[in-house]
């Protein structure tokens, strides 16, 4: 099975803002970016298409694919940053609780949000279900955190290494062989 992970396009936020599960506007470049993503997917035939229900993924999925063929799954959402949603990373880091979390993000939950192990658990549950289906090629429109976790599961890489070496860009297409 091939799994094609597509990251949503650029968002209309200042750089350095934490936006996890917040529904944020897409950048003015969305039309151009979505067409570039569609071109990169030319030649693929997908048996099943999944997307995060967050607007930045949903709009891209519905442009690239027939909306009636897209299955939305909450497990494909980005990390829930709780009270840190839409705050700057600098402000989070300067908060004593934020600094503690950043120094141990692999284990601790965000402030009134989700922990990385919880996110890994939900993405893993999704992936294990998809593996059981008899599909040749699956598309997933999601977020950088979800794509990193998928890479970690499929290629058996540590999450810590991936945060240092793998950053899916906006509108990127990552192909996995399972």
C-alpha positions as a Markdown table, in Angstrom:
| # | Residue | x | y | z |
|---|---|---|---|---|
| 1 | Unk | 0.0 | 0.0 | 0.0 |
| 2 | Unk | 1.1 | 3.6 | -0.7 |
| 3 | Unk | 0.2 | 6.3 | 1.7 |
| 4 | Unk | 0.4 | 9.8 | 0.3 |
| 5 | Unk | 0.5 | 12.4 | 3.1 |
| 6 | Unk | -0.4 | 16.0 | 2.0 |
| 7 | Unk | 0.2 | 18.9 | 4.3 |
| 8 | Unk | -2.2 | 21.8 | 4.2 |
| 9 | Unk | -1.1 | 25.0 | 2.4 |
| 10 | Unk | 0.1 | 28.2 | 4.1 |
| 11 | Unk | -2.0 | 29.9 | 6.7 |
| 12 | Unk | -2.7 | 33.6 | 7.1 |
| 13 | Unk | -0.9 | 34.1 | 10.4 |
| 14 | Unk | 2.3 | 35.9 | 11.5 |
| 15 | Unk | 5.2 | 33.5 | 11.7 |
| 16 | Unk | 5.8 | 32.2 | 15.2 |
| 17 | Unk | 2.2 | 31.7 | 16.2 |
| 18 | Unk | 1.0 | 28.4 | 17.7 |
| 19 | Unk | -2.3 | 27.4 | 16.0 |
| 20 | Unk | -2.7 | 23.6 | 16.5 |
| 21 | Unk | -6.4 | 22.9 | 16.4 |
| 22 | Unk | -7.5 | 26.4 | 15.8 |
| 23 | Unk | -9.4 | 27.0 | 12.5 |
| 24 | Unk | -7.3 | 29.7 | 10.9 |
| 25 | Unk | -7.6 | 31.4 | 7.5 |
| 26 | Unk | -5.6 | 30.3 | 4.6 |
| 27 | Unk | -3.0 | 32.6 | 3.1 |
| 28 | Unk | -3.8 | 34.7 | 0.0 |
| 29 | Unk | -1.6 | 32.3 | -1.9 |
| 30 | Unk | -4.0 | 29.4 | -1.4 |
| 31 | Unk | -5.3 | 29.3 | -5.0 |
| 32 | Unk | -1.8 | 29.0 | -6.4 |
| 33 | Unk | -0.6 | 26.6 | -3.7 |
| 34 | Unk | -3.6 | 24.3 | -4.1 |
| 35 | Unk | -3.0 | 24.1 | -7.8 |
| 36 | Unk | 0.7 | 23.2 | -7.3 |
| 37 | Unk | -0.3 | 20.4 | -4.9 |
| 38 | Unk | -2.9 | 19.1 | -7.4 |
| 39 | Unk | -0.2 | 19.0 | -10.0 |
| 40 | Unk | 2.2 | 17.0 | -7.8 |
| 41 | Unk | -0.6 | 14.5 | -7.3 |
| 42 | Unk | -1.2 | 14.1 | -11.0 |
| 43 | Unk | -0.8 | 10.5 | -12.0 |
| 44 | Unk | -1.9 | 9.0 | -8.7 |
| 45 | Unk | -5.2 | 7.1 | -8.4 |
| 46 | Unk | -6.5 | 7.0 | -4.9 |
| 47 | Unk | -8.6 | 4.2 | -3.5 |
| 48 | Unk | -9.4 | 6.2 | -0.3 |
| 49 | Unk | -9.0 | 9.8 | 0.8 |
| 50 | Unk | -8.9 | 11.0 | 4.4 |
| 51 | Unk | -8.6 | 14.5 | 5.7 |
| 52 | Unk | -8.4 | 16.3 | 9.0 |
| 53 | Unk | -11.7 | 18.2 | 9.4 |
| 54 | Unk | -9.9 | 21.4 | 10.2 |
| 55 | Unk | -10.7 | 24.1 | 7.6 |
| 56 | Unk | -7.1 | 24.4 | 6.2 |
| 57 | Unk | -7.1 | 20.7 | 5.3 |
| 58 | Unk | -10.8 | 20.4 | 4.4 |
| 59 | Unk | -10.5 | 23.2 | 1.8 |
| 60 | Unk | -7.5 | 21.7 | 0.2 |
| 61 | Unk | -9.0 | 18.2 | 0.2 |
| 62 | Unk | -12.2 | 19.5 | -1.4 |
| 63 | Unk | -10.2 | 21.3 | -4.1 |
| 64 | Unk | -8.0 | 18.3 | -5.1 |
| 65 | Unk | -10.6 | 15.6 | -4.7 |
| 66 | Unk | -14.4 | 15.2 | -5.3 |
| 67 | Unk | -15.7 | 16.3 | -1.9 |
| 68 | Unk | -18.1 | 13.3 | -1.8 |
| 69 | Unk | -15.1 | 11.0 | -1.7 |
| 70 | Unk | -13.3 | 12.6 | 1.2 |
| 71 | Unk | -13.6 | 11.0 | 4.7 |
| 72 | Unk | -13.0 | 13.3 | 7.6 |
| 73 | Unk | -11.4 | 11.9 | 10.7 |
| 74 | Unk | -10.8 | 13.8 | 13.9 |
| 75 | Unk | -7.8 | 11.7 | 14.7 |
| 76 | Unk | -6.0 | 13.6 | 11.9 |
| 77 | Unk | -6.2 | 16.9 | 13.7 |
| 78 | Unk | -3.0 | 18.7 | 14.8 |
| 79 | Unk | -2.0 | 18.7 | 18.5 |
| 80 | Unk | -4.4 | 20.5 | 20.8 |
| 81 | Unk | -2.4 | 23.2 | 22.4 |
| 82 | Unk | -5.2 | 24.2 | 24.8 |
| 83 | Unk | -4.7 | 27.6 | 26.3 |
| 84 | Unk | -1.6 | 28.2 | 24.1 |
| 85 | Unk | -3.6 | 28.2 | 20.8 |
| 86 | Unk | -3.0 | 31.4 | 18.8 |
| 87 | Unk | -0.3 | 32.6 | 21.2 |
| 88 | Unk | 3.3 | 33.2 | 20.0 |
| 89 | Unk | 5.8 | 30.5 | 20.6 |
| 90 | Unk | 8.0 | 33.2 | 22.4 |
| 91 | Unk | 5.1 | 33.9 | 24.8 |
| 92 | Unk | 4.6 | 30.2 | 25.5 |
| 93 | Unk | 8.4 | 29.7 | 26.0 |
| 94 | Unk | 8.5 | 32.7 | 28.4 |
| 95 | Unk | 5.7 | 31.3 | 30.5 |
| 96 | Unk | 7.2 | 29.1 | 33.2 |
| 97 | Unk | 4.7 | 26.3 | 32.4 |
| 98 | Unk | 5.4 | 26.7 | 28.7 |
| 99 | Unk | 9.2 | 26.4 | 29.2 |
| 100 | Unk | 8.7 | 23.2 | 31.3 |
| 101 | Unk | 6.5 | 21.8 | 28.5 |
| 102 | Unk | 8.9 | 22.7 | 25.7 |
| 103 | Unk | 11.7 | 21.1 | 27.6 |
| 104 | Unk | 9.7 | 17.9 | 27.9 |
| 105 | Unk | 7.1 | 18.1 | 25.0 |
| 106 | Unk | 7.4 | 14.4 | 24.3 |
| 107 | Unk | 5.7 | 13.5 | 27.6 |
| 108 | Unk | 3.8 | 16.5 | 29.1 |
| 109 | Unk | 0.4 | 17.8 | 28.0 |
| 110 | Unk | 0.1 | 21.4 | 26.8 |
| 111 | Unk | -1.8 | 23.8 | 29.2 |
| 112 | Unk | -5.3 | 22.4 | 29.2 |
| 113 | Unk | -4.6 | 20.6 | 25.9 |
| 114 | Unk | -3.2 | 17.4 | 24.7 |
| 115 | Unk | 0.0 | 15.5 | 25.2 |
| 116 | Unk | 2.2 | 14.3 | 22.4 |
| 117 | Unk | 1.7 | 10.6 | 23.5 |
| 118 | Unk | -2.1 | 11.2 | 23.3 |
| 119 | Unk | -1.7 | 12.5 | 19.8 |
| 120 | Unk | 0.6 | 9.5 | 18.8 |
| 121 | Unk | -2.1 | 7.2 | 20.2 |
| 122 | Unk | -4.9 | 8.6 | 18.1 |
| 123 | Unk | -2.8 | 8.9 | 14.9 |
| 124 | Unk | -1.6 | 5.3 | 15.5 |
| 125 | Unk | -5.2 | 4.1 | 16.0 |
| 126 | Unk | -6.2 | 5.7 | 12.7 |
| 127 | Unk | -3.2 | 4.3 | 10.8 |
| 128 | Unk | -3.8 | 0.8 | 12.2 |
| 129 | Unk | -7.4 | 0.9 | 10.9 |
| 130 | Unk | -6.3 | 2.2 | 7.4 |
| 131 | Unk | -3.7 | -0.7 | 7.2 |
| 132 | Unk | -6.5 | -3.2 | 7.6 |
| 133 | Unk | -8.4 | -1.9 | 4.6 |
| 134 | Unk | -7.7 | -3.3 | 1.2 |
| 135 | Unk | -6.5 | -0.2 | -0.6 |
| 136 | Unk | -3.5 | 0.2 | -2.9 |
| 137 | Unk | -3.1 | 4.0 | -2.6 |
| 138 | Unk | -4.5 | 6.2 | 0.2 |
| 139 | Unk | -4.3 | 10.0 | 0.4 |
| 140 | Unk | -4.3 | 11.8 | 3.8 |
| 141 | Unk | -4.6 | 15.6 | 4.0 |
| 142 | Unk | -3.3 | 16.6 | 7.4 |
| 143 | Unk | -0.9 | 18.6 | 9.5 |
| 144 | Unk | 2.9 | 18.5 | 10.0 |
| 145 | Unk | 2.6 | 16.8 | 13.4 |
| 146 | Unk | 0.3 | 14.1 | 12.0 |
| 147 | Unk | 2.7 | 13.5 | 9.1 |
| 148 | Unk | 5.7 | 13.3 | 11.4 |
| 149 | Unk | 3.9 | 10.7 | 13.5 |
| 150 | Unk | 3.0 | 8.7 | 10.4 |
| 151 | Unk | 6.6 | 8.8 | 9.3 |
| 152 | Unk | 7.7 | 7.7 | 12.8 |
| 153 | Unk | 5.3 | 4.7 | 12.7 |
| 154 | Unk | 6.0 | 3.6 | 9.1 |
| 155 | Unk | 9.7 | 4.1 | 9.1 |
| 156 | Unk | 10.3 | 3.3 | 12.8 |
| 157 | Unk | 12.1 | 6.6 | 13.4 |
| 158 | Unk | 12.1 | 8.3 | 16.8 |
| 159 | Unk | 9.9 | 11.4 | 17.1 |
| 160 | Unk | 12.8 | 13.3 | 18.6 |
| 161 | Unk | 14.9 | 12.6 | 15.5 |
| 162 | Unk | 12.1 | 13.7 | 13.2 |
| 163 | Unk | 11.6 | 17.0 | 14.9 |
| 164 | Unk | 15.3 | 17.7 | 14.1 |
| 165 | Unk | 15.4 | 16.3 | 10.6 |
| 166 | Unk | 11.9 | 16.2 | 9.0 |
| 167 | Unk | 9.6 | 19.3 | 8.6 |
| 168 | Unk | 6.9 | 18.8 | 6.0 |
| 169 | Unk | 6.5 | 22.1 | 4.3 |
| 170 | Unk | 3.1 | 23.8 | 3.5 |
| 171 | Unk | 1.6 | 22.0 | 0.5 |
| 172 | Unk | 4.2 | 19.2 | 0.6 |
| 173 | Unk | 3.5 | 15.6 | -0.6 |
| 174 | Unk | 5.2 | 12.8 | 1.3 |
| 175 | Unk | 5.0 | 9.3 | -0.1 |
| 176 | Unk | 5.2 | 6.2 | 2.2 |
| 177 | Unk | 5.4 | 2.6 | 1.1 |
| 178 | Unk | 3.7 | 0.3 | 3.6 |
